[in-house]
Amino acid sequence: MPPANGKKGKKGGATKAAAPEEDFDAILAEMALADKQTAAKEPKAGNAKAGAKKGANGAAAPEVSKASWEAEIAAMKPIDEQFPDGKYPHSKDETPYYLKGKDGRVATDRESNEEKKALDASYEETWQDYRRSAEAHRQVRQYVKSWIKPGMTMIEICERLETTSRRLIKEQGLEAGLAFPTGCSLNHCAAHYTPNAGDTTVLQYGDVCKIDYGIHVRGRLIDSAFTVHFDPKFDPLVEAVREATNAGIKESGIDVRLCDVGEIVEEVMTSHEVELDGKTYVVKPIRNLNGHSIAQYRIHAGKTVPIVKGGEQTKMEENEIYAIETFGSTGKGYVHDDMETSHYMKNFELADEKIPLRLQKSKGLLGLIDKNFSTLAFCRRWIDRLGETKYLMALKDLCDKGIVDPYPPLCDVKGCYTAQWEHTILMRPTVKEVVSRGDDY
């Protein structure tokens, strides 16, 4: 889940005076009517207008009932029950750190250093939490790839994926669960799109869909993403971004400057071209999207990892956690806020401050957010799932006061295509562990 160059979503300008309490019911009744009218519209193809619910060959996509897949997921064994000894699989991608020297890249002695080994061992509980989250992420995406196809609505895809994540991680309040909403951004939309209630968007054969979701144990979260497409003409675009992400991961390490990671990512990505409908495009990195550091219960912990040259000179440090993600585009390589907001997150800097709220509805919603999400990102569907209704004005009030930040979808120019790949890496004292790495990517 990317920060937009470290920048938060729009807050709608200066804080406006709240409407009188007695006016809320009338306002919300109008909103409810608008939602019903939206839901009554035909399904949309991608983020555009309606199309029939068809598969790749034009035939109707076979339906799988919700009850059927819910039963299938309920039969899955949670990760902690699969590994009852609490020893979760290490990543297959653990590599030593390297330093640039006169004779090229020379391995450091961190793996054999007794002090570093002892320090690494002292963090074992932390690493195990990350590995449990990572194993859940791997198994979820393996399952998702077995059934995701054209003709499904984006809400169906997200609900099935999230139900699987909740089951495998054995969701338990803030102790374990979903780290942020499932991103399923389509085509020119690069990030931060998940459907709100009433969204009837349907996945199409010609779509490029970025699946970006997170799972956590005790706030130690995995942020990893992959791109789904069905038309092979998009292979070069998707592969360019995958290679760039892997190059960024390879370059990353303790004492490596963030700008060096961005430089190698741009070099690799722009070496690729893709031909679409007779026109050739150089794959451009989206320059105002970045990777980022991660902390406990904090998806964006302060450092950004650029995907173009010329970034910060700041270095990566021991025991830091990073999401290395890259985005490639056939458009301008620059995103802007667009479409209806679905992602929200409590302002971490104000998490412990008591800001006075006049409206009871706002107080109630903030209590629900604190109890269920704390400083983790959430979406409107998740509030709906908790049984909350008529909360949109209260949510706007929290955003206007800076208590909650909105994160609108981030889009390049319409008509272009974007792709994304992402992994979470642990800067352990002895080795770099790409903890979310799997056999698939």
C-alpha positions as CSV (number, residue, x, y, z in Angstrom):
1,M,0.0,0.0,0.0
2,P,1.9,3.1,-1.2
3,P,2.2,6.6,0.1
4,A,1.8,9.2,-2.5
5,N,5.3,10.7,-2.2
6,G,4.7,10.7,1.6
7,K,1.6,12.9,0.9
8,K,-1.8,12.3,2.5
9,G,-5.1,12.4,0.7
10,K,-7.1,15.5,0.3
11,K,-8.9,16.8,3.4
12,G,-11.5,18.9,1.5
13,G,-9.9,22.3,2.3
14,A,-10.5,24.2,5.6
15,T,-12.6,22.7,8.3
16,K,-16.3,23.7,7.8
17,A,-18.8,24.3,10.6
18,A,-20.7,21.1,11.3
19,A,-24.4,21.0,10.4
20,P,-26.7,21.1,13.4
21,E,-27.3,17.6,14.9
22,E,-31.0,17.7,13.9
23,D,-30.2,18.1,10.2
24,F,-28.2,14.9,10.0
25,D,-31.1,12.5,9.5
26,A,-32.3,14.4,6.5
27,I,-28.8,14.6,5.0
28,L,-28.1,10.9,5.5
29,A,-31.5,10.0,4.1
30,E,-30.5,11.7,0.9
31,M,-27.2,9.9,0.9
32,A,-29.0,6.5,1.4
33,L,-31.2,7.3,-1.6
34,A,-28.2,8.2,-3.7
35,D,-26.5,4.9,-2.7
36,K,-29.6,2.9,-3.8
37,Q,-29.7,4.7,-7.1
38,T,-26.0,3.9,-7.6
39,A,-26.5,0.2,-6.7
40,A,-29.4,0.1,-9.3
41,K,-27.0,1.0,-12.1
42,E,-25.7,-1.7,-14.5
43,P,-22.3,-3.3,-13.8
44,K,-19.3,-1.3,-15.0
45,A,-16.4,-2.6,-17.1
46,G,-13.3,-1.8,-15.2
47,N,-13.8,1.7,-13.8
48,A,-15.8,2.7,-16.9
49,K,-19.4,2.1,-17.9
50,A,-21.5,-1.1,-17.8
51,G,-20.7,-4.4,-19.4
52,A,-22.4,-7.8,-19.1
53,K,-20.9,-10.2,-16.6
54,K,-19.0,-12.2,-19.2
55,G,-15.9,-14.3,-19.1
56,A,-12.9,-14.1,-21.4
57,N,-14.6,-16.0,-24.2
58,G,-17.7,-13.9,-24.1
59,A,-19.8,-16.5,-22.3
60,A,-21.4,-15.9,-19.0
61,A,-18.9,-16.5,-16.1
62,P,-20.0,-19.5,-14.0
63,E,-21.4,-18.4,-10.7
64,V,-20.0,-19.7,-7.4
65,S,-22.4,-19.1,-4.6
66,K,-21.2,-17.1,-1.6
67,A,-22.4,-20.0,0.7
68,S,-20.2,-22.4,-1.3
69,W,-17.0,-20.4,-1.0
70,E,-17.7,-19.5,2.6
71,A,-17.9,-23.2,3.4
72,E,-14.7,-23.9,1.5
73,I,-12.8,-21.2,3.4
74,A,-14.3,-22.3,6.8
75,A,-12.7,-25.7,6.1
76,M,-9.2,-24.2,5.8
77,K,-6.8,-24.7,8.7
78,P,-5.4,-21.4,10.2
79,I,-1.7,-20.9,9.9
80,D,-1.0,-21.2,13.7
81,E,-2.7,-24.6,13.6
82,Q,-0.7,-25.7,10.6
83,F,2.5,-24.9,12.5
84,P,1.6,-25.7,16.2
85,D,5.2,-25.3,17.4
86,G,5.1,-21.6,16.5
87,K,8.0,-22.0,14.0
88,Y,6.8,-20.5,10.8
89,P,8.5,-21.0,7.4
90,H,11.5,-18.8,6.7
91,S,11.5,-17.0,3.4
92,K,13.3,-18.9,0.6
93,D,15.0,-15.5,-0.1
94,E,17.4,-14.8,2.7
95,T,20.6,-13.2,1.5
96,P,23.7,-11.8,3.1
97,Y,24.4,-8.0,3.0
98,Y,26.9,-6.6,0.6
99,L,29.0,-3.4,0.6
100,K,30.3,-1.6,-2.4
101,G,34.1,-1.5,-2.4
102,K,37.0,-1.0,-4.7
103,D,36.8,-4.6,-5.9
104,G,33.1,-4.6,-6.5
105,R,30.5,-6.1,-4.1
106,V,32.1,-7.8,-1.0
107,A,30.1,-9.8,1.5
108,T,30.0,-8.5,5.0
109,D,30.6,-10.8,8.0
110,R,27.2,-10.3,9.6
111,E,26.2,-13.9,9.3
112,S,29.1,-15.1,11.3
113,N,29.4,-12.2,13.7
114,E,28.4,-13.6,17.2
115,E,27.1,-10.2,18.4
116,K,24.9,-9.9,15.4
117,K,23.7,-13.5,15.7
118,A,22.7,-12.8,19.3
119,L,20.9,-9.6,18.4
120,D,19.1,-11.4,15.6
121,A,18.0,-14.1,18.0
122,S,16.7,-11.6,20.5
123,Y,14.1,-10.5,17.9
124,E,13.0,-14.0,17.1
125,E,9.4,-13.4,18.4
126,T,9.1,-10.4,16.1
127,W,10.4,-12.3,13.1
128,Q,8.0,-15.2,13.8
129,D,5.0,-12.8,13.8
130,Y,6.1,-11.5,10.4
131,R,6.6,-15.1,9.1
132,R,3.2,-16.1,10.3
133,S,1.6,-13.1,8.5
134,A,3.7,-13.8,5.4
135,E,2.7,-17.5,5.2
136,A,-1.0,-16.4,5.4
137,H,-0.4,-13.9,2.6
138,R,1.2,-16.6,0.4
139,Q,-1.6,-19.1,1.0
140,V,-4.3,-16.5,0.4
141,R,-2.8,-15.4,-2.9
142,Q,-2.4,-19.0,-4.0
143,Y,-6.1,-19.5,-3.4
144,V,-7.1,-16.2,-5.0
145,K,-5.2,-17.0,-8.2
146,S,-7.1,-20.3,-8.5
147,W,-10.5,-18.5,-9.0
148,I,-10.1,-14.9,-9.9
149,K,-11.3,-14.3,-13.5
150,P,-13.2,-11.9,-15.8
151,G,-16.9,-11.6,-15.0
152,M,-16.5,-11.3,-11.2
153,T,-17.4,-8.1,-9.5
154,M,-14.6,-6.4,-7.5
155,I,-16.7,-6.6,-4.4
156,E,-16.9,-10.4,-4.8
157,I,-13.2,-10.6,-5.3
158,C,-12.4,-8.5,-2.2
159,E,-14.9,-10.2,0.1
160,R,-13.7,-13.7,-0.8
161,L,-10.0,-12.7,-0.4
162,E,-10.6,-10.9,2.9
163,T,-12.7,-13.8,4.3
164,T,-9.8,-16.1,3.4
165,S,-7.3,-13.8,5.1
166,R,-9.4,-13.6,8.2
167,R,-9.6,-17.3,8.4
168,L,-6.0,-18.2,7.8
169,I,-4.6,-15.5,10.2
170,K,-7.3,-16.4,12.8
171,E,-8.6,-12.8,13.1
172,Q,-8.7,-11.7,16.7
173,G,-9.4,-8.0,17.2
174,L,-6.2,-5.9,17.0
175,E,-4.0,-9.0,17.8
176,A,-4.3,-10.5,14.3
177,G,-6.2,-9.6,11.2
178,L,-6.2,-7.5,8.1
179,A,-3.6,-4.8,7.9
180,F,-5.3,-2.6,5.3
181,P,-8.1,-2.8,2.7
182,T,-7.7,-5.0,-0.4
183,G,-6.5,-2.8,-3.2
184,C,-7.8,-4.0,-6.6
185,S,-7.0,-0.9,-8.7
186,L,-7.7,-1.2,-12.4
187,N,-5.9,0.0,-15.5
188,H,-5.0,3.7,-15.2
189,C,-5.8,3.6,-11.5
190,A,-2.6,2.5,-9.7
191,A,-3.5,2.3,-6.1
192,H,-5.9,2.9,-3.2
193,Y,-9.1,1.6,-5.0
194,T,-11.3,-0.8,-3.2
195,P,-15.1,-1.0,-3.9
196,N,-17.5,0.8,-1.6
197,A,-21.0,-0.7,-1.1
198,G,-23.1,-0.4,-4.3
199,D,-20.0,-0.5,-6.6
200,T,-20.9,-2.9,-9.4
201,T,-17.6,-2.7,-11.2
202,V,-16.8,-6.0,-13.0
203,L,-13.3,-7.4,-13.8
204,Q,-12.9,-7.6,-17.6
205,Y,-10.6,-9.7,-19.8
206,G,-8.8,-6.5,-20.9
207,D,-8.1,-5.2,-17.4
208,V,-4.8,-4.9,-15.5
209,C,-5.6,-5.3,-11.8
210,K,-3.2,-4.7,-8.9
211,I,-4.0,-6.9,-6.0
212,D,-2.5,-5.3,-2.9
213,Y,-3.5,-6.5,0.6
214,G,-2.0,-6.8,4.0
215,I,-2.1,-9.2,7.0
216,H,-0.7,-8.7,10.5
217,V,0.0,-10.4,13.8
218,R,0.3,-8.0,16.7
219,G,0.7,-5.1,14.3
220,R,3.7,-6.8,12.5
221,L,2.3,-6.5,9.0
222,I,3.0,-7.9,5.6
223,D,2.5,-5.5,2.7
224,S,2.8,-7.4,-0.6
225,A,1.1,-7.0,-4.0
226,F,1.0,-8.6,-7.5
227,T,-0.7,-7.8,-10.8
228,V,-3.4,-9.9,-12.4
229,H,-4.1,-9.7,-16.2
230,F,-5.6,-12.1,-18.7
231,D,-4.6,-10.6,-22.1
232,P,-1.0,-11.6,-22.9
233,K,-0.3,-8.3,-24.6
234,F,0.2,-6.9,-21.1
235,D,3.0,-9.4,-20.3
236,P,5.9,-7.0,-21.1
237,L,4.4,-4.3,-18.9
238,V,3.8,-6.6,-16.0
239,E,7.2,-8.3,-16.3
240,A,9.0,-5.0,-16.5
241,V,7.6,-3.9,-13.1
242,R,8.3,-7.3,-11.6
243,E,11.9,-7.1,-12.7
244,A,12.2,-3.6,-11.3
245,T,10.8,-4.6,-8.0
246,N,13.3,-7.5,-7.7
247,A,16.1,-5.2,-8.7
248,G,15.1,-2.8,-5.9
249,I,15.0,-5.7,-3.4
250,K,18.4,-6.9,-4.5
251,E,19.9,-3.4,-4.1
252,S,18.3,-2.8,-0.6
253,G,20.3,-3.5,2.5
254,I,21.7,-2.0,5.7
255,D,23.5,1.2,5.0
256,V,22.2,1.4,1.5
257,R,21.0,4.9,0.5
258,L,17.4,5.1,-0.5
259,C,18.3,7.0,-3.6
260,D,20.4,4.1,-4.9
261,V,17.4,1.8,-4.7
262,G,15.3,4.3,-6.7
263,E,18.1,4.7,-9.3
264,I,18.3,1.0,-10.0
265,V,14.5,0.6,-10.2
266,E,14.2,3.3,-12.8
267,E,17.1,1.9,-14.8
268,V,15.6,-1.5,-15.0
269,M,12.0,-0.5,-15.6
270,T,12.7,2.0,-18.4
271,S,14.8,-0.6,-20.2
272,H,11.5,-2.3,-21.1
273,E,8.9,-1.5,-23.8
274,V,5.4,-2.7,-24.4
275,E,3.5,-2.6,-27.6
276,L,-0.3,-2.0,-27.2
277,D,-2.6,-1.6,-30.2
278,G,0.3,-0.8,-32.6
279,K,1.9,1.8,-30.4
280,T,5.1,1.3,-28.4
281,Y,5.5,2.6,-24.9
282,V,8.6,2.8,-22.7
283,V,7.5,1.5,-19.3
284,K,7.7,4.5,-16.9
285,P,8.0,4.4,-13.1
286,I,5.3,6.3,-11.4
287,R,7.5,8.9,-9.9
288,N,5.2,10.1,-7.1
289,L,4.6,6.6,-5.7
290,N,7.1,4.9,-3.4
291,G,8.0,2.0,-1.3
292,H,8.2,2.8,2.5
293,S,9.4,1.8,5.9
294,I,7.0,-0.2,8.1
295,A,6.6,-0.1,11.9
296,Q,4.3,-1.9,14.3
297,Y,0.6,-0.9,13.6
298,R,2.0,1.7,11.2
299,I,2.0,1.0,7.4
300,H,4.0,4.1,6.5
301,A,6.6,4.6,9.1
302,G,8.4,7.7,7.8
303,K,11.0,6.7,5.2
304,T,10.1,6.5,1.6
305,V,11.9,4.3,-1.0
306,P,11.8,6.1,-4.4
307,I,11.4,4.3,-7.7
308,V,13.2,7.0,-9.7
309,K,16.7,8.5,-9.4
310,G,17.4,11.6,-7.4
311,G,15.8,10.6,-4.1
312,E,16.9,10.9,-0.5
313,Q,20.4,10.2,0.7
314,T,19.0,8.6,3.9
315,K,20.2,5.1,4.5
316,M,18.4,1.9,5.4
317,E,19.2,0.7,8.9
318,E,19.5,-2.5,10.9
319,N,16.2,-4.0,12.1
320,E,14.1,-1.7,9.9
321,I,11.2,-3.2,7.9
322,Y,10.5,-2.1,4.3
323,A,7.9,-2.5,1.7
324,I,9.7,-2.4,-1.6
325,E,7.1,-1.7,-4.3
326,T,7.3,-0.4,-7.8
327,F,4.7,0.8,-10.2
328,G,5.1,1.1,-14.0
329,S,2.8,2.9,-16.4
330,T,2.2,3.5,-20.1
331,G,0.9,6.9,-19.2
332,K,2.6,10.0,-17.8
333,G,4.2,8.2,-14.9
334,Y,2.5,10.5,-12.4
335,V,-0.7,9.9,-10.4
336,H,-3.3,12.2,-8.9
337,D,-6.3,11.8,-6.6
338,D,-9.4,10.7,-8.5
339,M,-12.7,8.8,-8.0
340,E,-14.6,8.1,-4.8
341,T,-12.5,7.6,-1.6
342,S,-12.7,4.2,0.1
343,H,-9.4,4.0,2.1
344,Y,-9.1,5.8,5.4
345,M,-6.6,5.7,8.3
346,K,-6.3,7.4,11.6
347,N,-3.6,10.1,11.8
348,F,-0.8,8.3,13.6
349,E,0.6,11.6,15.0
350,L,-2.7,12.3,16.7
351,A,-3.5,8.8,17.8
352,D,-3.1,9.5,21.5
353,E,-4.5,13.0,21.5
354,K,-8.0,13.8,22.7
355,I,-9.6,16.1,20.2
356,P,-13.0,17.4,21.3
357,L,-15.9,16.3,19.2
358,R,-19.3,17.9,19.4
359,L,-21.3,15.4,17.5
360,Q,-22.3,12.1,19.2
361,K,-22.2,10.3,15.8
362,S,-18.6,11.3,15.4
363,K,-17.7,10.2,18.9
364,G,-19.3,6.9,18.3
365,L,-17.5,6.3,15.0
366,L,-14.2,7.3,16.4
367,G,-14.7,4.7,19.2
368,L,-15.5,2.1,16.6
369,I,-12.3,3.0,14.7
370,D,-10.1,2.9,17.8
371,K,-11.5,-0.5,18.9
372,N,-11.4,-2.3,15.5
373,F,-8.7,-0.6,13.5
374,S,-6.6,1.6,15.8
375,T,-3.9,3.2,13.5
376,L,-4.3,0.6,10.7
377,A,-6.0,1.6,7.5
378,F,-9.7,0.7,6.9
379,C,-12.4,1.1,4.3
380,R,-16.1,1.8,4.3
381,R,-17.0,-1.8,3.6
382,W,-15.4,-2.8,6.9
383,I,-17.4,-0.2,8.8
384,D,-20.6,-1.6,7.0
385,R,-19.5,-5.1,8.1
386,L,-19.5,-4.0,11.8
387,G,-23.2,-3.0,11.4
388,E,-22.6,0.8,11.4
389,T,-25.1,2.8,9.4
390,K,-25.5,6.5,8.5
391,Y,-21.9,7.3,9.3
392,L,-20.7,9.3,6.3
393,M,-21.2,12.7,7.8
394,A,-19.5,11.6,11.0
395,L,-16.6,10.2,8.9
396,K,-16.3,13.5,7.0
397,D,-16.3,15.3,10.4
398,L,-13.3,13.2,11.6
399,C,-11.5,13.9,8.3
400,D,-12.2,17.6,8.5
401,K,-10.7,17.7,12.0
402,G,-7.6,15.8,10.9
403,I,-8.3,12.8,13.2
404,V,-8.7,10.5,10.2
405,D,-7.0,10.9,6.8
406,P,-8.7,10.0,3.5
407,Y,-6.6,8.2,0.9
408,P,-8.4,8.6,-2.5
409,P,-7.6,6.4,-5.4
410,L,-4.4,7.4,-7.2
411,C,-4.7,7.5,-11.0
412,D,-2.5,8.2,-14.0
413,V,-4.2,9.5,-17.3
414,K,-7.3,7.6,-18.4
415,G,-6.6,5.1,-21.1
416,C,-3.2,4.1,-19.9
417,Y,-2.3,0.9,-17.9
418,T,-0.3,0.5,-14.7
419,A,1.2,-2.5,-13.0
420,Q,2.6,-3.2,-9.5
421,W,4.7,-5.7,-7.6
422,E,5.7,-5.5,-3.9
423,H,7.4,-7.4,-1.1
424,T,8.1,-6.9,2.6
425,I,11.7,-7.2,3.6
426,L,13.3,-7.5,7.1
427,M,16.6,-5.9,7.7
428,R,17.7,-8.5,10.2
429,P,21.1,-8.0,11.9
430,T,22.5,-11.1,10.1
431,V,20.7,-11.3,6.7
432,K,18.1,-9.6,4.6
433,E,14.9,-11.7,4.6
434,V,12.4,-11.1,1.8
435,V,9.8,-12.4,4.2
436,S,6.8,-12.3,1.8
437,R,8.6,-14.1,-1.0
438,G,6.9,-17.3,-2.4
439,D,7.2,-19.7,-5.3
440,D,4.9,-17.4,-7.3
441,Y,6.9,-14.2,-7.0
